Amino acid sequence: MQPIVRILDISKRYGEFTAVDGLTLDIPAGGIFALLGPNGAGKTTLMKMLMGMLQPTRGDLTVGGLSAFRDSVEVKRIVGYLPDEPVFYDYMRGREIIRFVGEMHGLHPLLIEGRSADLAERLLLTDALDEFAENYSRGMKKKLGLICAMLHEPELLVLDEPTNGLDPHGTLVLHELMREVAFSGRTVLFSTHLLDQAQRLCNRIAVVHHGKLAAEGTLSDLQSRFGTSESLESLFFRLTESATDSAVDCSGKEGVLS
């Protein structure tokens, strides 16, 4: 099966600053894939390039065989995206925002209502849907953004630090929804700094440091590669503390750990 996302030698520079540096990574279709890294590692920049919001300085990135930047409109039909800080039109109510997003995806009004009602009920957001989005807390905006991202049942669900601002109940429901998406054969790509959540949820892991790929694989792959039974947290700190401009694999040769 072809990967749902193919990232080939992607770089993104802002003047003298390099946010992503020659990163190559395949994300397989199906399952939950965690993108890990310290603050400033390049995770959000990579996700914005994936969504066609930023143009790479170099390299190629495809989603479902489509160019993430050149075919960004088509990509958005098969991808749902939840940014770390969702932004909505302040003069629109939650229900109106959901209806607008659903109509942009060509969904029938009854389908929009049915899907959003179920998600809102599970996320305890139903009573707030007739309020203006400007009155929402950060967690409520996250829940609204998640409903909008999942409304068209995308093949790829991209979540940037999705639990930031969520209460424990919202976090629990989010994890349930992620597992349900993966169980249906679709793909979840999420970034997080909560390593225990990644260890519990994900099928595969990629660690990014200074814009480069430090390691990629299943947790058991990484544990086997390092010859240890370390936790994901221990491996993460080893990789991000020791990684330099060129990651070094366990044989001592320079290159990406993958």
N, C-alpha and C positions, 0 to 999 in steps of 0.2 A: 504494500500500500504506500502511495506517495505521501510524503509529509504534508500536512496542511499549511505549514509555514516553512519557507526556505530562506535563510539569511546567508548571503554570500559576500564576505569581505566588506561588510558595511562599516562606513565611517561617517561621523558627523562632527564637523568643526564649526566653532563660532570664533572667527578671527584666529587668535593664537591658541585658544582653548579647544581641546579635543574631548568631546563628551562620549563618543563611541569610536573605538579604534580597531578597525580591521576585524570585526567580529563575524564569525561564521558559525551557524547553528541551524539544525533541522529540528522542527517540532512535529512529532508524529501525530497523525489523526487519531482521535479517541483518547479519553483519559484526562488527567489533570496534570499540568506541567507548571512547576514553580520556577519563577525567575527571582533569584536571591542576590543580594549585594548590599554593601554599606550605602549610606546616603551619598549621593553624588556619583554612584557607580555607573550610571547611564541607563538604568532600567526604564524610567519614564520617557527619556528621549527615544529609546528603542521602540517603545509602545506607540509613541506619536508618529514615528516613521512607519510603523506597521499599519497605522490607521490613515496614512496619507496626509497627515497634518504637517509633517516636516519632510523636506526632500533630502535624501542622503547626499553627503559630499562626494561619496564614492561607494561603489558596490551595488548589489541588487537584492531586492527583497520581494518575495512573492507570497501570496495568500491564496490557496486553492488554485494555483497556477496562474493567478492574475498579478500584475505588477501593482504593488501596494501604493505607489505614487501615481503612475500613469493611468491606472484603472481604479482609482480610489472610489468612484461612485459605485462600480460593480462590486468592489470589495465590501463596501458598507452593507450590501444586501445580504452577505453571508457572515458578517461579523457583528457582534454586539460589544459595545465598549463602555466601560464604567471608569471614568477618570478618578483620580484621587480626590479632586475637588470639583464635583459637578456644578455647572453653572446653568441657570434657567432664566427665562424671561420673568422678571419680577411681577409683571402685570398679568400673568397667567396663573390660573389655579392648577393644582396638581392634576386634576382630572383632565383639564384642557391640554396640558403638556403631554400627557399619555396619549390622548386622542390625536394630537398633532403628529407625534412620533409614529403612531400606528398608521395613520393615513399616508405619511411619507413612505412607509414600507408597502403601501398598497393593500393593507389589511381591511377587511369588512368591519364596519362599526360594531356589529354584534360579536365578532371575534375579538376585537380590541377590548370590549367591555368584559367578556368572559375571562380572557387571559389575565387582564389587569386586576379584575376583582379577586381572583384566586391568589395572585401574588400579594396584593395589598392586604388581604385578610391574613395571610401567613406572616407577613412582615409587620402586622399591627399598624398599618398606615391608612386603613379605610376611612376612619373618621376625619383624617386631615386632607383628603383628596379635594374637598371643596374650599380649602383655604388657599390663599396666595402663596406661591413658592417662596417669596421673600420673607415670609414669616416662619419658614421651616428652620429647625435646628440643623446642624451639620449632619447628624445621623439620619434625620428625616430626608434630607437632600440625597444622602447616599442610597437610602431605600428607594426613593423615587427614581434615581438614576439607574438602579438595578432593574426596576420594573421596565423602564424604557429600553435598557440593553437586552433584556430577555424577551421582549414582547413578540418579536418576529421569529423566535426560536432559531437563533443563528447557529451555523455549523461551528463557529469559533466564538467563544465568549472570552473577552479580554478584560481583566480586572486589575486595575492599578491600586495597590494597597487597599483592598476592598473593605477591610474591617476597621479602618481608621474612622473614628467617630461613632461606630455602632455600639449599642449596648449588648450585654451578653445574649439576650434573646435574639436580637438581630443577627449577631454573629453565628449563633446556632442555626438559624434558618438559612443564612447565606451558605454555610457549609453543606446543609442538606440539599440546597438547590444545585450547588456545584457538583455534588455526587450524582444527583439525578441527571444533570446534563451529560456527565461522563458515562453513566449507565446506559443512556440512550444512544451511545456511539458517537456523540459529538465531543468537542474538545474545549477544555478550559485552560487558558493561560493566565496566570496571576502572579503579580509581584507582591512580596511581603518581606517584612523584617522580623516577623514572628515565626521563628524557626520551628517551634513545636507544632504549630499549625501546618506548616509545610510538610513536616515529617509524617503527620497523621493523614494528610489529604492526598498528597501527590503521588503520581506514578513515576515521574522523572523530575530531575532537578538540574538547573543550570545556575552556576555561581558566576557573577560578573563583578570585576574589580578594575577600577580605573579604565572603564570602557572596553575592557578585554574579557574574553571568556577564560575563566580560570579552571572550570571543570564542568562536566555534563555527564549525566547518566542516572541510573536508579541509585537509591541509597546503598543497596547491597553492592552495586558496581563500584561505587566510590570507596566503600569500606574494604572491598577486596583489593582494589587498586593500591590502597595505602597500607594493606596488610594489617588492618586494625578492625576492631568492632566498635569504633567510636560512634557517638551520637552525631546527628546532623549538626548540632551546635558546635561540637568540637571540630568537626571537619571544616565547617564554615570559617571558624577563627583561624585554623591552620592555613586555609587557602587564601584568605584575605589579608593575613598578616605576612605571609611569605611571598605572595604573588608580586612580581615585578612587571616591567614592561613586556616581558615575554615569560609566560608561565613555563615552569619546568616540570616535565613529567617524571614518573617514578624511575625511569631508566637514566635520568640525568640529561636527556636531550631536550633542547629548547623546542617549545611547541605548545599546542593547546591540549589540555587534558580532556579527552572526550571518549 
